[in-house]
Amino acid sequence: MQSLADILKTSELVKRVRDHEPPPSPPPPQLTPATNKLLDAATAIRLDPDAVERAYMARQLVQCTLPHRNPGNVERWLRRNGNAALVLQAGWDTKNDRSIGYPYGTIPRLLLFWITSEAVKTKSRRLTLGNSLTEFMREVGLSADTGGGKRSDAKRLRDQMERLFNCRISFDERVTVDGKERKRWLNMEVAPRGELWWDIKRPDQGALWQSWIQLGEEFYNALVSAPVPADMRALRALKRSPLALDLYVWVTYRVYSVNRRNEALAVSWESLSRQMGCDYRDVREFRREALRALRSIKTVYPGLNLSTKTRGRLVLRPSRLAVTPALTN
């Protein structure tokens, strides 16, 4: 038996049909805060594409990227890209006599953008991090007011700083010269010296002394040798996804060579997944997540000419640079 409410609804619909009135439109979907930030960044970039907030990433860390998820307690973490390989070794927590763990996710990527940019700007291995955690968090687009406890931005940033600053990064490459295979490698300490004075429980409280790190010499040289430019406005909008950050800086890097040669670059999803997607179950899952990330990237990189319609491949064509040469000098 129909309720009174159902009878009234039915009567109302019959009346609308009889009077030729269209049914009421559903309310528009509510945009999430992340989507609003993405659209705000896209609007700013479209209205003033040359007002770039310059940031840089080391070329080697564009070709082989950091973990997207926590690798856990493993002896070493390895990622391959053709004949090249990136190996991470975790630092050691002397207080608790255990591994510090590996840097992973979006925060160490934002840290690396900030570190590389500061190294390029100051031409110094010693970088001042600021006398309060809040000040530095704003530099890398994070907030001391986000959440609380173990999942707060302040706690996660401090944890990932410890992991990144104390890890050892190695690049290994096999090349063929005069028909003979040869191996070359580069072992680097990220920050063999430093001091951190921040109070995680009170991130707004300034410390008496400045927090600082001193980059390893080999790591510093890798950062400032042909760094890849990016727009910090886009990075902040994409900061929720490590894959989106990786793909964004990868396409900005590849566009330079595509434009110089004036010919398209086709990359298989399988090849791209080996380079930056080994945290996924298979190529199909990587492609699905990459397509989602690329939709966001196109929003904040309006000049990008990229197609995903070719079967099994991503095709990058000559495009407007995300950061113009005049601004990267």
C-alpha positions in Angstrom: 0.0 0.0 0.0 1.4 3.4 -1.0 2.2 5.9 1.7 0.7 9.4 1.6 4.1 10.8 0.6 4.4 8.4 -2.4 0.8 9.3 -3.5 1.6 13.0 -3.3 4.8 12.5 -5.4 2.9 10.5 -8.0 0.2 13.1 -8.2 2.8 15.9 -8.7 4.5 14.0 -11.5 1.2 13.3 -13.2 0.4 17.1 -13.0 3.7 18.0 -14.5 3.3 15.6 -17.4 -0.3 16.9 -18.0 0.9 20.5 -17.9 4.0 19.7 -20.0 6.3 20.9 -17.3 9.9 19.4 -17.2 10.9 17.6 -14.1 13.1 19.6 -11.7 16.9 19.4 -12.5 19.1 17.5 -10.0 21.4 19.7 -7.9 24.9 20.1 -9.4 27.5 17.8 -7.9 29.7 19.3 -5.1 33.3 19.8 -6.0 35.9 18.4 -3.6 38.6 20.7 -2.1 41.2 19.0 -4.2 39.2 19.6 -7.4 38.8 23.2 -6.5 42.5 23.6 -6.0 43.2 22.0 -9.3 40.7 24.3 -11.1 42.1 27.4 -9.3 45.7 26.4 -10.4 44.5 25.8 -13.9 42.8 29.2 -14.1 45.9 31.0 -12.8 48.1 29.2 -15.3 45.8 29.8 -18.2 45.4 33.5 -17.4 49.1 34.1 -16.8 51.2 31.2 -18.2 54.5 33.1 -17.8 54.0 33.9 -14.1 55.8 30.7 -13.3 56.9 29.8 -9.8 60.0 28.1 -10.7 60.9 24.7 -9.2 63.4 22.1 -10.4 64.0 18.4 -10.2 67.2 16.4 -10.8 67.2 14.8 -14.2 68.1 11.4 -12.8 65.1 11.4 -10.5 62.8 12.1 -13.4 64.1 9.1 -15.3 63.9 6.8 -12.3 61.5 7.8 -9.5 61.1 7.2 -5.8 58.6 4.6 -4.4 54.9 5.6 -4.5 54.1 3.4 -1.5 56.0 2.3 1.6 58.4 -0.6 0.5 58.5 -1.8 4.1 61.5 -3.5 5.8 63.5 -4.5 2.7 67.3 -4.6 2.3 67.2 -2.2 -0.7 64.7 -0.8 -3.1 65.4 -1.0 -6.9 63.7 0.6 -9.9 64.9 0.0 -13.5 64.5 2.1 -16.7 66.1 0.3 -19.6 69.9 0.0 -18.9 69.6 2.4 -16.0 68.7 1.6 -12.4 68.0 3.5 -9.2 68.8 1.9 -5.9 67.8 3.3 -2.5 69.3 2.2 0.8 67.6 3.3 4.0 69.4 5.2 6.8 69.7 3.9 10.4 67.8 5.1 13.5 70.5 4.9 16.2 68.1 5.8 19.0 65.9 2.7 18.4 68.5 0.7 16.6 66.5 0.0 13.5 66.0 1.1 9.9 64.6 4.6 9.4 62.7 3.4 6.3 62.5 4.6 2.7 61.1 7.9 1.5 57.9 7.4 -0.4 54.7 9.2 -1.6 54.2 12.8 -2.4 56.1 14.5 0.5 59.7 13.5 -0.5 58.9 14.5 -4.1 57.9 18.0 -2.9 61.0 18.1 -0.7 63.2 17.2 -3.6 61.6 19.9 -5.8 62.3 22.4 -3.0 65.8 21.1 -2.3 66.8 21.2 -6.0 65.3 24.6 -6.5 67.2 26.0 -3.5 70.5 24.4 -4.6 70.1 25.9 -8.1 69.2 29.3 -6.6 71.8 29.6 -3.9 74.5 27.5 -5.6 75.3 26.2 -2.1 75.4 22.7 -0.6 74.2 24.1 2.7 70.5 24.8 2.7 68.6 26.6 5.5 65.3 25.0 6.2 63.8 27.8 8.3 63.5 28.3 12.1 60.0 26.8 12.3 58.4 23.8 10.8 55.4 25.8 9.6 57.6 28.2 7.6 59.2 25.4 5.7 55.9 23.5 5.2 54.5 26.6 3.4 57.5 26.5 1.1 56.6 23.0 -0.1 52.9 23.6 -0.2 51.9 21.8 3.0 49.9 22.9 6.0 50.6 22.6 9.8 46.8 22.9 10.3 46.0 19.7 8.3 44.8 16.9 10.5 46.3 15.8 13.7 48.4 13.1 15.3 50.3 10.7 13.2 48.6 11.7 9.9 49.1 15.5 10.3 51.2 17.2 7.7 53.7 18.2 10.3 54.3 14.6 11.5 54.4 13.1 8.0 56.8 15.8 6.8 59.2 15.3 9.6 59.1 11.5 9.1 59.7 11.8 5.3 62.5 14.3 5.9 64.3 11.8 8.2 63.9 9.1 5.6 65.0 11.2 2.6 67.9 13.0 4.3 69.4 9.8 5.7 69.0 7.6 2.6 71.7 6.6 0.1 70.9 6.9 -3.6 72.8 5.0 -6.3 72.4 5.2 -10.0 73.7 2.3 -12.1 73.9 2.2 -15.9 75.3 -0.3 -18.4 76.5 1.1 -21.7 78.1 -0.4 -24.8 81.3 1.2 -26.0 83.2 -0.2 -29.1 81.1 -3.4 -28.9 82.0 -3.9 -25.2 79.5 -3.6 -22.3 80.7 -1.3 -19.6 79.2 -0.2 -16.3 79.2 3.2 -14.6 77.6 4.1 -11.3 77.1 7.0 -8.9 76.7 6.5 -5.2 75.3 9.5 -3.3 74.5 10.5 0.3 71.6 13.0 0.3 72.4 15.0 3.4 75.4 13.6 5.4 75.2 16.6 7.8 72.4 18.7 9.2 70.5 19.9 12.3 66.7 19.8 12.9 65.4 21.8 15.8 61.6 21.7 15.2 59.1 20.7 17.8 56.5 18.5 16.1 53.9 19.2 18.8 54.3 22.9 18.3 55.2 23.5 14.7 54.4 27.3 14.8 57.0 27.8 17.6 60.3 29.1 16.2 63.5 27.5 17.4 66.5 29.4 18.8 68.7 28.0 16.1 68.2 27.6 12.3 67.5 24.1 11.0 69.8 23.2 8.1 71.1 20.4 5.9 74.3 20.0 3.9 73.9 18.1 0.7 76.4 15.4 -0.2 78.8 16.7 -2.8 77.9 14.1 -5.5 74.1 14.6 -4.8 74.5 18.3 -5.1 76.3 18.0 -8.4 73.6 15.8 -9.7 70.9 18.3 -8.7 72.5 21.3 -10.3 73.7 19.6 -13.5 70.9 20.2 -16.1 67.9 20.2 -13.7 64.4 19.8 -15.1 62.2 22.9 -14.6 58.6 22.8 -13.5 55.9 25.2 -12.3 55.3 25.1 -8.5 51.7 26.2 -9.1 51.0 22.9 -10.9 53.0 20.9 -8.3 50.9 22.1 -5.4 47.7 21.2 -7.3 48.9 17.7 -8.1 50.5 17.1 -4.7 48.0 14.4 -3.6 49.3 11.9 -6.2 52.9 10.8 -6.4 52.2 9.4 -9.9 50.7 12.7 -11.1 53.9 14.5 -9.8 56.1 12.0 -11.6 54.2 12.1 -14.8 54.0 15.9 -14.8 57.7 16.5 -14.5 58.4 13.6 -17.0 56.2 15.3 -19.7 57.8 18.7 -19.0 61.2 17.1 -19.4 60.3 15.1 -22.6 58.6 18.1 -24.3 62.0 19.7 -24.7 63.4 16.9 -26.8 60.2 16.5 -28.7 60.1 20.1 -29.6 63.8 20.1 -30.6 63.4 17.2 -32.9 59.9 18.4 -34.0 58.6 14.8 -34.0 56.3 12.8 -31.8 57.5 10.5 -29.0 55.6 7.2 -28.5 56.2 5.4 -25.3 54.5 2.0 -24.4 52.6 1.8 -21.2 54.8 -1.2 -20.3 58.0 0.8 -20.6 56.5 3.7 -18.7 55.3 1.4 -15.9 58.8 0.0 -15.5 60.1 3.5 -15.2 57.7 4.9 -12.6 55.0 2.3 -11.8 56.4 -0.8 -10.2 54.2 -0.2 -7.2 51.2 -1.4 -9.2 50.0 -5.0 -9.7 50.3 -4.9 -13.5 50.5 -2.7 -16.6 46.7 -2.5 -16.8 46.4 -1.1 -13.3 49.3 1.3 -13.9 47.6 2.6 -17.2 44.3 3.1 -15.4 45.9 5.2 -12.7 48.2 7.0 -15.2 45.2 8.0 -17.3 43.5 9.5 -14.2 46.7 11.4 -13.4 47.1 12.7 -16.9 43.6 14.2 -16.9 44.7 16.3 -14.0 48.0 17.1 -15.6 46.3 18.4 -18.8 44.2 20.7 -16.6 47.3 22.5 -15.2 49.4 22.1 -18.3 47.0 23.5 -21.0 49.7 23.6 -23.7 50.4 19.9 -23.5 49.8 18.0 -26.7 49.4 14.4 -25.6 47.3 11.5 -26.8 46.4 8.3 -25.1 44.3 7.0 -28.0 47.0 4.9 -29.7 46.7 1.3 -28.6 49.3 0.3 -26.0 51.1 3.7 -26.2 51.2 7.2 -24.9 52.1 9.7 -27.7 53.7 13.1 -26.8 53.7 15.7 -29.6 55.4 19.2 -29.9 53.8 21.3 -27.2 54.1 24.7 -25.5 56.7 24.5 -22.8 55.4 24.4 -19.2 58.3 26.7 -18.3 59.7 28.9 -21.1 63.5 29.0 -21.7 63.6 32.6 -20.7 62.4 31.7 -17.2 64.7 28.7 -16.7 67.9 30.6 -17.2 
